Amino acid sequence: MARRPAVTVLGSLNTDISLLVPHLPGPGETVLAAAGATFGAGGKGANQAVAAARLGAAAEMVGCCGDDEFGARLRAGLEAEGIGVAGLRAVPGVASGLALITVDPAGENSIAVAAGANALAGDAEVAAAFARPCDVLVLSAEIPVPALGAALRRARSQGVRTLLNLAPVPEGAAGLVAERPDWLVVNAQEAAALAGQSPDAAPGDGAPLPGRRARAVAAGLAEGLGGGHAVVTLGAAGAVLAGPSGTAAVPGFRVTAVDTVGAGDAFVGALAVVLASGLDPADAVTAACAAGAAAATRRGAQAALPRPADVRAATGFSWPA
């Protein structure tokens, strides 16, 4: 039997409180939810670890949670997915991370996050991320920038392949890109922020980073990586991939989206798995687009993250063995 690809995620863990609303609230506006609040496991790091595990990886989660009931549930949920939690630290006297999420009928969302224990990830977590060998180390930006920078430097010195997801784009993001991760994944708004552009300053239909502009931004980001790959995700439109072989548009998959909360994390986790499995860059991004599209067809963050059969059912794409 072939060895399962090994993916380690250094990132955040949150409890998500989600509300379905008729439309996303504007400044000063109160919107009544269509139903009661739902509680679920989330956090970009934990979501990406769960996505990787469900799609075939031997996954490890490294990060911080509180020593509260939320933290205990987050740990138990990861263990139930078969994810290693030896690098998960419960911080005494600190609350676990919390995210407040509103979702509209089209599946678009607005999210506010209280970092809680995630803000304390540091040297101990960086060391834990390298305690076991891995094929790909995923780094997500809901933890402090110094920890991410230290992990990127150590990975480069040890020859560990890295995938950096700058979501959201933190202060100091340019310094992280300068550490030359092997892969950088951002969405259109995040790409615009990294490029110093307004996400709304787009020609044509006004969508963020359409067409040629997305390709140009992705190419510029890849150039800054010094031989690495940059991916700009474009939601239903797919993604743009840029790297040493040039720039290419990767089409998306047509699905009926009901909740996009976990789609980006499904993309990142899936990309880590297929890269660790040896797929070439373009095929890897296609597989990640399929996983992200499948996640958007179900509600919730971790609850919606797909397995190979779910990807095929939603998109017709057969997950690579």
C-alpha positions in Angstrom: 0.0 0.0 0.0 1.3 3.5 -0.9 2.2 5.7 2.0 -0.3 8.4 2.8 0.9 11.9 2.1 1.9 13.7 5.3 0.5 17.2 5.9 1.2 19.3 9.0 -0.8 22.5 9.6 0.4 25.3 11.8 -2.5 27.6 12.4 -5.7 28.5 14.2 -8.6 26.8 15.8 -11.9 28.5 16.5 -15.5 27.7 17.5 -17.8 29.1 14.8 -21.1 30.7 15.7 -23.1 31.0 12.4 -26.3 32.9 11.5 -28.3 32.6 8.3 -29.4 36.1 7.4 -31.5 37.5 4.5 -28.6 39.8 3.6 -25.2 40.6 5.1 -25.6 43.6 7.5 -24.3 47.0 6.5 -22.7 49.5 8.9 -25.0 50.1 11.8 -27.6 47.7 10.5 -29.4 45.0 12.6 -30.4 41.9 10.6 -32.7 39.2 12.0 -31.5 35.7 11.4 -33.8 33.3 9.6 -33.2 30.6 12.2 -31.3 29.9 15.4 -27.5 30.1 15.7 -25.4 27.0 15.0 -22.2 26.2 16.7 -19.4 24.3 14.9 -15.7 23.7 14.8 -13.6 26.0 12.7 -10.5 28.2 12.4 -8.6 28.2 9.2 -5.8 26.0 10.4 -8.1 23.3 11.9 -10.3 23.5 8.8 -7.4 22.9 6.5 -6.2 20.0 8.6 -9.6 18.3 8.5 -9.8 18.9 4.7 -6.4 17.3 4.3 -7.4 14.3 6.5 -10.7 13.7 4.7 -8.9 13.8 1.3 -6.4 11.1 2.2 -3.5 12.7 4.2 -1.9 11.7 7.4 -2.6 15.1 9.0 -1.1 16.8 12.1 -2.6 20.0 13.7 -0.3 22.4 15.6 -1.6 25.4 17.4 -3.1 26.8 20.6 -6.6 26.6 22.2 -7.9 27.5 25.6 -8.2 25.2 28.5 -12.0 25.7 28.3 -14.9 23.6 27.1 -14.6 25.0 23.6 -10.9 23.9 23.5 -11.7 20.4 24.7 -14.4 20.1 22.0 -12.0 21.3 19.3 -9.3 18.8 20.3 -11.9 16.0 20.4 -13.2 16.9 17.0 -9.7 16.7 15.5 -9.0 13.4 17.1 -12.3 12.0 15.8 -11.0 12.8 12.3 -7.8 10.9 12.9 -5.7 14.0 13.1 -2.6 14.1 15.3 -2.9 16.6 18.1 0.4 16.2 19.9 1.3 19.7 18.8 -1.9 21.2 20.1 -1.3 23.3 23.3 -4.1 24.1 25.8 -3.2 27.5 27.3 -4.3 27.9 31.0 -6.6 30.8 31.7 -7.1 31.8 28.1 -10.3 31.5 26.0 -10.3 29.5 22.8 -10.7 31.4 19.5 -14.2 32.3 18.4 -15.6 33.3 15.1 -19.0 35.1 14.5 -20.3 34.3 10.9 -23.2 35.6 9.0 -24.2 33.9 5.7 -26.7 35.2 3.1 -29.0 33.2 0.8 -26.3 33.1 -1.9 -23.8 31.6 0.4 -21.6 34.7 0.8 -20.4 35.4 4.3 -19.0 38.0 6.7 -16.8 36.8 9.5 -15.4 38.5 12.7 -12.8 36.6 14.7 -11.6 36.8 18.3 -8.2 35.2 18.3 -8.1 34.1 21.9 -5.4 31.5 22.4 -4.5 31.6 18.7 -2.7 34.8 19.4 -0.2 33.0 21.7 1.2 30.6 19.1 5.0 31.0 19.2 8.3 29.2 19.5 6.7 26.1 21.1 4.3 25.7 18.2 7.1 26.2 15.6 9.1 23.5 17.2 6.1 21.2 17.4 5.4 21.7 13.6 8.8 20.1 12.9 8.5 17.3 15.5 7.4 14.8 12.8 8.4 14.6 9.1 5.9 15.9 6.6 5.6 16.3 2.9 3.9 19.7 3.1 3.7 22.2 5.9 0.6 24.5 5.7 0.8 27.9 7.4 -2.3 30.0 7.8 -2.4 33.6 8.9 -4.8 33.6 11.9 -1.7 33.2 14.2 1.1 35.7 14.9 3.3 36.7 12.0 6.6 36.0 14.0 5.6 32.4 14.3 4.8 32.1 10.6 8.1 33.8 9.7 10.1 31.5 12.0 8.4 28.4 10.6 9.1 29.5 7.0 12.8 30.1 7.8 13.2 26.7 9.6 11.4 24.9 6.8 13.7 26.4 4.2 16.8 25.4 6.2 15.4 21.8 6.5 14.1 21.4 3.0 10.5 21.2 4.0 7.9 22.3 1.4 5.7 25.1 2.5 2.2 26.4 1.6 1.4 29.8 3.0 -2.3 30.9 3.1 -2.4 34.7 3.8 -6.1 34.8 4.9 -6.5 37.4 6.2 -3.5 39.5 5.0 -1.8 40.5 8.3 0.5 43.4 8.9 4.0 42.2 8.0 2.6 40.1 5.1 5.3 41.4 2.7 8.0 40.0 5.1 6.4 36.6 5.0 6.3 36.6 1.2 10.0 37.6 1.3 10.7 34.4 3.2 9.9 32.6 -0.1 7.3 30.0 0.7 7.1 27.3 -2.0 3.4 28.0 -2.5 1.3 31.1 -1.7 -2.5 31.0 -1.8 -4.7 34.1 -1.5 -8.1 35.1 -2.8 -8.8 38.0 -5.0 -9.2 40.6 -2.3 -6.1 39.3 -0.4 -4.1 39.4 -3.7 -5.1 43.0 -4.3 -4.0 43.9 -0.8 -0.6 42.2 -1.2 -0.2 44.0 -4.5 -1.1 47.4 -3.0 -4.3 47.7 -5.1 -7.9 48.4 -4.3 -9.9 45.2 -4.8 -12.8 47.2 -6.3 -10.6 49.1 -8.8 -11.4 46.6 -11.6 -12.3 47.3 -15.2 -15.4 45.8 -16.9 -17.9 44.2 -14.6 -16.4 45.5 -11.4 -15.5 42.0 -10.0 -12.3 41.9 -8.0 -9.2 41.0 -10.1 -10.9 39.8 -13.3 -9.1 38.2 -16.2 -5.8 39.7 -17.2 -5.5 41.7 -14.0 -5.7 38.5 -11.9 -3.0 36.9 -14.1 -0.8 39.9 -13.8 -1.1 40.1 -10.0 -0.5 36.3 -9.6 2.6 36.6 -11.8 3.9 39.5 -9.7 3.4 37.5 -6.5 5.1 34.5 -8.0 8.1 36.6 -9.0 8.5 37.7 -5.5 8.7 34.1 -4.3 11.8 33.5 -6.3 10.8 30.3 -8.0 7.7 29.4 -6.0 4.1 29.2 -7.1 1.4 31.8 -6.4 -2.3 30.9 -6.6 -5.1 33.5 -6.6 -8.5 31.9 -6.0 -11.5 33.4 -7.8 -14.4 31.6 -6.2 -16.7 30.0 -8.8 -14.5 31.2 -11.6 -11.6 29.0 -10.4 -8.1 30.2 -9.8 -5.0 31.7 -11.5 -1.7 29.8 -11.1 1.6 31.5 -11.6 5.1 30.0 -11.3 8.3 29.1 -13.1 6.4 27.7 -16.0 4.3 30.8 -16.6 0.7 31.9 -15.7 -2.5 30.0 -16.4 -6.1 30.2 -15.6 -7.6 27.1 -14.0 -11.4 26.9 -14.5 -13.8 26.4 -11.6 -16.6 23.8 -11.2 -20.2 24.8 -11.6 -22.1 24.0 -8.4 -25.0 25.4 -6.5 -23.4 27.2 -3.6 -25.2 27.4 -0.2 -22.3 28.4 2.1 -18.8 29.5 1.1 -17.4 29.7 4.7 -15.1 26.6 4.4 -14.5 26.6 0.6 -11.1 28.4 0.8 -9.9 26.1 3.5 -11.0 23.1 1.5 -9.0 24.4 -1.4 -5.9 24.9 0.7 -6.1 21.5 2.5 -6.8 19.7 -0.8 -3.9 21.5 -2.5 -1.5 20.3 0.2 -2.7 16.7 -0.2 -2.3 16.5 -4.0 1.1 18.4 -3.9 2.3 15.9 -1.3 1.0 13.1 -3.5 3.2 14.3 -6.4 0.7 16.0 -8.8 2.0 18.6 -11.1 1.0 22.2 -10.3 -1.8 22.7 -12.8 -3.5 19.4 -11.9 -3.0 20.1 -8.2 -4.9 23.4 -8.5 -7.6 21.8 -10.5 -8.1 19.2 -7.8 -8.2 22.0 -5.2 -10.8 23.9 -7.1 -13.0 20.8 -7.2 -12.7 20.4 -3.4 -13.4 24.0 -2.8 -16.5 23.9 -5.0 -17.8 20.7 -3.2 -17.4 22.4 0.2 -19.6 25.3 -1.0 -22.5 23.0 -1.6 -23.0 22.3 2.1 -23.4 24.5 5.2 -20.8 25.0 7.9 -17.1 25.1 8.0 -15.7 21.7 9.0 -19.1 20.0 8.6 -19.0 20.9 4.9 -15.4 19.7 4.1 -15.6 17.0 1.5 -14.3 13.5 1.2 -13.3 12.1 -2.3 -16.9 10.7 -2.9 -18.3 14.1 -2.0 -16.0 15.9 -4.5 -17.1 13.5 -7.3 -20.8 13.8 -6.4 -20.7 17.6 -6.4 -18.4 18.3 -9.3 -17.9 15.1 -11.3 -14.2 15.3 -10.6 -12.5 12.0 -9.6 -10.2 12.6 -6.7 -6.7 11.4 -7.6 -5.6 8.3 -5.6 
